Amino acid sequence: MELILKAEFLVVIFVVTGLFIQQKRLDDIVSSTIKVLMGYYIIVYGSNLAVNTLGIISLIFRRAFHAFDIIPNNETIASIIQLNYSQSVILIMIIAMIVNITIARTTKYKYVFLSIYYLLYISAMMAVITNDSGNYYLSILVAGIFVGIIISILPHFTSGYVSKILGNDNVTIGFLGNSATFLGIFMSNIIRTKKEINNKVKNKFFVRDSNIILFLSMFLLFIILTSMVDKDFLYDFTSERNRIYVAIKYSINFTVSFYLIVLGVRMMTGEIVNSYKGIAEKIIPNSKIAVDPAVIFSHMPNIVLIGFLVSLLGGIISFFIQLKLKMNVVVPAVITHFFSGGTAAILGYNKNKIGGAIITSFIHGAVISFFPILLMPLLKPHIGLISTCFSDADFLLIALLFSIIKKLISIVLGVIM
């Protein structure tokens, strides 16, 4: 069962099934399987390299400002939850996938959700929220159905944008930053009605090599942050005391990580789209696959960089506002600012060009810096004193909606959920 729920295994099943339905030759099926696995693991290696680099930024930031109140990180809290509730997480995921396929086949929401990490994170949150239920199997069933409905509907919000970006209608994204992103797009629409955005900026900036721009931006960020901590602390986490060397090393690491992600996405999605024809024609007609948001990064790499930096700026400003107001302080979730902030910027750019990208990613950064404060009370009774939290914006709305559903079912059925 653990093997079946591995993200790469599910993708391979998807590809092999599609090619088998198309009656492709065995050597074509083997070739596509190897290519999709190569693409997947290139993305994994690139993402791990990016996460490690962003983790160093987060450590330096927390040290510089002595802030440890709430540290949002999807991977960390999901891993902690799985240690105690692994059975619940797996059951919820299985039920959710069955519900997703059923909805895709029988309703207008034709989205097959293959962004497995997000599915894991949502299922982990549901597992921890339902752990005090008086009826375990009922709560798991309800949670699984709820997650299945959520992952079937979420891709609908971004589908139109992604179709324009990718130039085809077969693929969309499974994204959990919708609420922050569309609030940002809404704000950019309001601001745009007052003042037209000058789109000529892109002609001066966007023609340059995105890898060079990414490196220089990260180098500047590392120089600023490393100057705020002592060399001994720097050595503890990087084994280096020279600030310039650290800035060069991790800026190169991050640039390489982004290059790998783009390369892996192109390799994997090419095979997925090719195999998808069989599934679309025979099993789930007119359906779309919802994959990781990184699928759109290669189309607008400079916008991704803008989104990351501006979203992070929104998080840093929110951080200082929280300090000033003596609120619970949310340490900027650097990883989410990159992956989700970059996605938000691309969607914002698709709507209102460069101004839309900047406004949308800034609003996104501010929203994900305050939402964890509201989410923590829903999780605290179940995770105790752990100071980490889910970092994407939609987790709060999903948790609130499920809490309401739990109460309604408890009232109607007279059971504790």
C-alpha positions as CSV (number, residue, x, y, z in Angstrom):
1,M,0.0,0.0,0.0
2,E,2.9,2.4,0.8
3,L,4.3,1.8,-2.7
4,I,1.0,2.5,-4.4
5,L,0.7,5.9,-2.7
6,K,4.2,7.0,-3.8
7,A,3.9,9.9,-6.1
8,E,6.2,8.5,-8.8
9,F,4.4,5.2,-8.7
10,L,1.0,6.8,-9.3
11,V,2.4,8.9,-12.2
12,V,3.9,5.7,-13.8
13,I,0.6,3.9,-13.5
14,F,-1.1,6.8,-15.2
15,V,1.4,6.9,-18.1
16,V,1.5,3.1,-18.6
17,T,-2.3,2.9,-18.5
18,G,-2.7,5.7,-21.1
19,L,-0.1,4.1,-23.5
20,F,-1.6,0.6,-23.0
21,I,-5.0,1.9,-24.0
22,Q,-3.5,3.5,-27.1
23,Q,-2.0,0.0,-27.9
24,K,1.6,1.4,-28.0
25,R,4.4,-1.0,-28.5
26,L,6.2,-2.4,-25.4
27,D,9.5,-0.5,-26.2
28,D,7.5,2.8,-26.4
29,I,5.9,2.1,-23.0
30,V,9.2,1.2,-21.4
31,S,10.9,4.3,-22.9
32,S,8.1,6.6,-21.7
33,T,8.1,5.1,-18.3
34,I,11.9,5.7,-17.9
35,K,11.6,9.2,-19.2
36,V,8.8,10.1,-16.9
37,L,10.7,8.6,-13.9
38,M,13.8,10.6,-15.0
39,G,11.8,13.8,-15.2
40,Y,10.1,13.1,-11.8
41,Y,13.4,12.5,-10.0
42,I,15.1,15.5,-11.7
43,I,12.3,17.6,-10.3
44,V,12.7,15.9,-6.9
45,Y,16.5,16.6,-6.8
46,G,16.0,20.1,-8.0
47,S,13.3,20.7,-5.4
48,N,15.4,19.2,-2.6
49,L,18.3,21.4,-3.6
50,A,16.0,24.5,-3.6
51,V,14.5,23.5,-0.2
52,N,17.9,23.1,1.4
53,T,19.0,26.5,0.1
54,L,15.8,28.2,1.2
55,G,16.1,26.5,4.6
56,I,19.5,28.2,5.1
57,I,17.7,31.6,4.4
58,S,15.0,30.7,6.9
59,L,17.6,29.8,9.6
60,I,19.6,33.0,9.0
61,F,16.4,35.1,9.1
62,R,15.2,33.5,12.4
63,R,18.6,34.0,14.0
64,A,18.9,37.6,12.9
65,F,15.5,38.6,14.4
66,H,15.3,35.9,17.2
67,A,11.8,34.9,15.9
68,F,10.5,31.4,16.6
69,D,6.7,31.8,17.3
70,I,5.2,30.1,14.2
71,I,7.4,28.5,11.5
72,P,5.1,27.4,8.6
73,N,6.4,24.5,6.6
74,N,4.2,21.9,4.8
75,E,6.8,19.2,4.7
76,T,7.7,19.4,8.4
77,I,4.2,19.4,9.8
78,A,3.1,16.7,7.4
79,S,6.0,14.5,8.4
80,I,5.2,15.0,12.1
81,I,1.6,14.1,11.6
82,Q,2.4,11.0,9.7
83,L,4.5,9.7,12.6
84,N,1.4,9.5,14.7
85,Y,-1.5,9.2,12.2
86,S,0.0,7.4,9.2
87,Q,-3.0,5.0,8.9
88,S,-5.5,7.8,8.9
89,V,-3.5,9.8,6.3
90,I,-3.3,6.8,3.9
91,L,-7.0,5.9,4.2
92,I,-8.1,9.5,3.6
93,M,-5.8,9.7,0.5
94,I,-7.3,6.5,-0.9
95,I,-10.9,7.6,-0.4
96,A,-10.1,11.0,-1.8
97,M,-8.5,9.5,-5.0
98,I,-11.6,7.3,-5.6
99,V,-13.9,10.2,-5.1
100,N,-11.8,12.4,-7.4
101,I,-11.9,9.8,-10.2
102,T,-15.7,9.4,-9.7
103,I,-16.3,13.1,-9.9
104,A,-14.1,13.5,-12.9
105,R,-16.0,10.8,-14.7
106,T,-19.6,11.8,-13.8
107,T,-19.6,15.6,-13.4
108,K,-18.4,18.7,-15.2
109,Y,-15.3,18.9,-12.9
110,K,-13.1,16.8,-15.2
111,Y,-9.9,17.2,-13.2
112,V,-7.7,14.2,-12.3
113,F,-5.6,15.4,-9.4
114,L,-2.0,14.3,-9.7
115,S,-0.3,16.9,-7.4
116,I,0.3,14.1,-4.9
117,Y,2.2,16.2,-2.4
118,Y,-0.6,18.6,-1.9
119,L,-3.0,15.6,-1.6
120,L,-0.7,14.3,1.1
121,Y,-0.6,17.6,3.0
122,I,-4.4,18.1,2.9
123,S,-5.0,14.4,4.0
124,A,-2.5,14.9,6.9
125,M,-4.3,18.0,8.1
126,M,-7.7,16.1,7.9
127,A,-6.1,13.2,9.8
128,V,-5.0,15.4,12.7
129,I,-8.3,17.4,12.8
130,T,-10.4,14.1,13.0
131,N,-8.1,12.3,15.5
132,D,-10.4,13.0,18.5
133,S,-13.6,11.8,16.8
134,G,-15.9,9.5,18.7
135,N,-16.5,7.5,15.5
136,Y,-13.1,6.9,13.8
137,Y,-14.3,5.2,10.6
138,L,-17.1,7.6,10.0
139,S,-14.8,10.6,10.4
140,I,-12.2,9.1,8.1
141,L,-14.9,8.4,5.5
142,V,-16.2,11.9,5.7
143,A,-12.7,13.4,5.6
144,G,-11.8,11.3,2.5
145,I,-14.9,12.3,0.7
146,F,-14.4,16.0,1.6
147,V,-10.8,15.9,0.4
148,G,-11.9,14.2,-2.8
149,I,-14.4,16.9,-3.5
150,I,-11.8,19.7,-2.7
151,I,-9.2,18.3,-5.0
152,S,-11.8,17.9,-7.8
153,I,-12.9,21.5,-7.6
154,L,-9.6,23.4,-6.8
155,P,-8.1,23.0,-10.3
156,H,-11.1,24.6,-11.8
157,F,-10.1,28.0,-10.5
158,T,-6.8,28.1,-12.3
159,S,-7.7,26.0,-15.4
160,G,-8.4,29.0,-17.7
161,Y,-5.2,30.8,-16.8
162,V,-3.1,27.7,-17.2
163,S,-4.6,26.9,-20.6
164,K,-3.5,30.3,-21.9
165,I,0.0,29.9,-20.4
166,L,0.6,26.4,-21.7
167,G,-1.2,26.8,-25.0
168,N,-3.2,23.6,-24.5
169,D,-6.3,22.5,-22.6
170,N,-5.1,19.1,-21.4
171,V,-3.1,20.1,-18.3
172,T,-3.8,22.4,-15.3
173,I,-2.3,22.7,-11.8
174,G,-3.2,21.4,-8.4
175,F,-2.6,24.6,-6.3
176,L,-3.4,25.5,-2.7
177,G,-2.6,29.2,-2.9
178,N,-5.9,30.1,-4.7
179,S,-7.4,32.3,-2.0
180,A,-4.3,34.5,-1.6
181,T,-3.7,34.6,-5.4
182,F,-7.2,35.6,-6.4
183,L,-7.4,38.2,-3.7
184,G,-4.2,39.6,-5.2
185,I,-5.6,39.5,-8.7
186,F,-8.8,41.2,-7.5
187,M,-6.6,44.0,-5.9
188,S,-4.6,44.3,-9.1
189,N,-7.8,44.8,-11.1
190,I,-8.9,47.6,-8.8
191,I,-5.5,49.3,-9.0
192,R,-5.3,48.9,-12.7
193,T,-8.6,50.7,-13.2
194,K,-7.0,53.8,-11.7
195,K,-3.7,53.6,-13.4
196,E,-2.7,51.6,-16.5
197,I,0.2,49.4,-16.0
198,N,3.3,50.1,-18.1
199,N,4.0,46.8,-19.8
200,K,7.1,48.2,-21.6
201,V,9.1,47.2,-18.6
202,K,9.2,43.6,-19.8
203,N,11.1,44.6,-22.9
204,K,13.9,45.9,-20.9
205,F,14.1,43.1,-18.4
206,F,12.6,39.9,-19.6
207,V,14.9,39.4,-22.6
208,R,17.9,38.7,-20.4
209,D,19.1,35.2,-19.3
210,S,16.8,34.1,-16.5
211,N,19.5,32.0,-14.9
212,I,21.9,35.0,-14.6
213,I,19.1,37.2,-13.2
214,L,18.1,34.5,-10.7
215,F,21.7,34.1,-9.5
216,L,22.3,37.8,-9.1
217,S,19.1,38.3,-7.1
218,M,19.8,35.4,-4.8
219,F,23.4,36.6,-4.3
220,L,22.2,40.0,-3.3
221,L,19.7,38.4,-0.9
222,F,22.3,36.2,0.7
223,I,24.8,39.1,1.1
224,I,22.2,41.1,3.0
225,L,21.1,38.3,5.2
226,T,24.5,36.9,6.0
227,S,25.7,40.3,7.1
228,M,23.0,40.2,9.9
229,V,24.5,37.1,11.7
230,D,27.8,36.3,13.2
231,K,30.3,34.1,11.4
232,D,30.2,31.4,14.0
233,F,26.5,30.9,13.5
234,L,27.1,30.8,9.7
235,Y,29.7,28.1,10.2
236,D,27.3,26.0,12.3
237,F,24.9,25.6,9.4
238,T,27.1,26.0,6.3
239,S,30.6,24.9,7.5
240,E,31.8,28.2,6.0
241,R,32.7,31.6,7.6
242,N,33.2,33.6,4.5
243,R,30.0,35.5,3.7
244,I,30.8,36.1,0.1
245,Y,31.6,32.4,-0.5
246,V,28.4,31.4,1.2
247,A,26.4,33.8,-1.0
248,I,28.0,32.5,-4.2
249,K,27.7,28.8,-3.2
250,Y,24.0,28.9,-2.2
251,S,23.0,31.3,-5.0
252,I,24.5,28.9,-7.5
253,N,22.8,26.0,-5.8
254,F,19.5,27.7,-6.0
255,T,20.0,28.6,-9.7
256,V,20.9,25.0,-10.5
257,S,17.9,23.8,-8.6
258,F,15.5,25.9,-10.6
259,Y,17.2,24.8,-13.9
260,L,16.7,21.2,-12.8
261,I,13.0,21.7,-11.9
262,V,12.3,23.3,-15.3
263,L,14.2,20.5,-17.1
264,G,12.4,17.8,-15.2
265,V,9.0,19.3,-15.7
266,R,9.5,19.5,-19.4
267,M,10.6,15.9,-19.6
268,M,7.8,14.5,-17.3
269,T,4.9,16.5,-18.6
270,G,5.8,15.7,-22.2
271,E,5.3,12.0,-21.5
272,I,2.2,12.5,-19.3
273,V,0.4,14.6,-22.0
274,N,1.3,12.0,-24.7
275,S,-0.1,9.1,-22.6
276,Y,-3.0,11.1,-21.4
277,K,-4.8,10.8,-24.7
278,G,-5.7,7.2,-24.1
279,I,-7.2,7.9,-20.6
280,A,-9.1,11.0,-21.9
281,E,-10.6,9.1,-24.8
282,K,-11.5,5.8,-23.1
283,I,-11.8,6.1,-19.2
284,I,-12.6,9.8,-18.4
285,P,-13.6,11.6,-21.5
286,N,-12.7,15.3,-21.8
287,S,-10.8,15.2,-18.5
288,K,-7.7,17.3,-17.6
289,I,-4.8,16.4,-15.3
290,A,-3.9,18.7,-12.5
291,V,-0.2,18.5,-11.8
292,D,2.4,20.4,-9.7
293,P,2.4,24.2,-10.2
294,A,6.0,24.0,-11.3
295,V,4.7,22.9,-14.7
296,I,4.2,26.6,-15.6
297,F,7.5,27.8,-14.3
298,S,9.5,27.1,-17.5
299,H,7.1,29.4,-19.5
300,M,7.8,32.5,-17.4
301,P,11.0,32.0,-15.3
302,N,11.6,35.7,-14.7
303,I,8.0,36.2,-13.4
304,V,8.7,33.3,-11.0
305,L,11.7,35.2,-9.7
306,I,9.7,38.4,-9.3
307,G,6.9,36.5,-7.6
308,F,9.4,34.9,-5.1
309,L,11.1,38.2,-4.2
310,V,7.9,40.3,-3.9
311,S,6.0,37.6,-2.0
312,L,9.0,37.3,0.4
313,L,8.9,41.1,0.7
314,G,5.2,40.9,1.7
315,G,6.1,38.3,4.3
316,I,9.0,40.3,5.7
317,I,6.8,43.5,6.0
318,S,4.1,41.4,7.7
319,F,6.7,40.0,10.0
320,F,7.7,43.4,11.2
321,I,4.0,44.5,11.6
322,Q,3.4,41.5,13.8
323,L,6.5,42.4,15.9
324,K,5.3,46.0,16.2
325,L,1.7,44.9,17.3
326,K,3.1,42.2,19.6
327,M,1.1,39.5,17.9
328,N,2.2,35.9,17.3
329,V,5.0,36.2,14.8
330,V,5.0,34.1,11.6
331,V,8.5,33.5,10.3
332,P,8.5,34.0,6.5
333,A,7.8,30.6,4.8
334,V,10.6,31.0,2.3
335,I,9.8,27.7,0.4
336,T,6.2,28.7,0.0
337,H,7.1,32.2,-1.0
338,F,9.1,30.7,-3.8
339,F,6.9,27.9,-5.2
340,S,3.4,29.4,-4.4
341,G,4.6,33.1,-4.7
342,G,6.0,32.3,-8.1
343,T,2.8,30.6,-9.2
344,A,0.7,33.5,-7.9
345,A,2.9,35.9,-9.9
346,I,2.5,34.0,-13.2
347,L,-1.3,33.9,-12.7
348,G,-1.3,37.6,-11.9
349,Y,0.8,38.4,-14.9
350,N,-1.5,36.4,-17.1
351,K,-4.3,38.7,-16.0
352,N,-2.7,42.2,-15.6
353,K,0.9,41.8,-16.9
354,I,3.8,43.0,-14.8
355,G,1.7,45.1,-12.4
356,G,-0.6,42.1,-11.8
357,A,2.4,39.9,-11.1
358,I,3.8,42.3,-8.5
359,I,0.5,43.1,-6.7
360,T,-0.7,39.5,-6.7
361,S,2.6,38.1,-5.3
362,F,2.8,40.8,-2.7
363,I,-0.8,40.2,-1.5
364,H,0.0,36.4,-1.5
365,G,3.1,37.0,0.7
366,A,1.1,39.0,3.2
367,V,-1.8,36.6,3.3
368,I,0.3,33.5,4.0
369,S,2.0,35.5,6.8
370,F,-1.3,36.0,8.7
371,F,-3.3,32.9,7.8
372,P,-1.1,30.6,10.0
373,I,-2.0,32.6,13.1
374,L,-5.7,31.8,12.4
375,L,-5.0,28.1,11.5
376,M,-2.9,27.3,14.6
377,P,-5.9,27.3,17.0
378,L,-7.6,24.7,14.8
379,L,-4.5,22.5,15.0
380,K,-3.1,23.2,18.5
381,P,-5.5,20.8,20.4
382,H,-4.1,18.0,18.2
383,I,-0.4,18.8,17.8
384,G,0.4,20.2,21.2
385,L,3.3,22.7,21.5
386,I,4.7,22.1,18.0
387,S,5.2,25.6,16.5
388,T,5.1,24.6,12.9
389,C,2.0,24.9,10.6
390,F,0.8,24.4,7.1
391,S,2.0,27.4,5.0
392,D,-0.3,27.7,1.9
393,A,-3.3,30.0,2.0
394,D,-6.0,27.5,1.2
395,F,-5.2,25.2,4.2
396,L,-7.0,27.7,6.5
397,L,-10.2,27.8,4.4
398,I,-10.2,24.0,4.0
399,A,-9.8,23.5,7.7
400,L,-12.5,26.0,8.6
401,L,-15.0,24.5,6.1
402,F,-14.3,21.0,7.3
403,S,-14.8,22.1,11.0
404,I,-18.2,23.4,10.0
405,I,-19.1,20.2,8.3
406,K,-18.0,18.2,11.3
407,K,-20.2,20.2,13.6
408,L,-23.2,19.9,11.2
409,I,-22.8,16.1,10.9
410,S,-22.4,15.8,14.7
411,I,-25.7,17.7,15.2
412,V,-27.6,15.8,12.5
413,L,-26.4,12.3,13.4
414,G,-25.9,12.8,17.1
415,V,-22.3,11.5,17.0
416,I,-19.1,13.2,18.0
417,M,-16.9,13.9,15.0
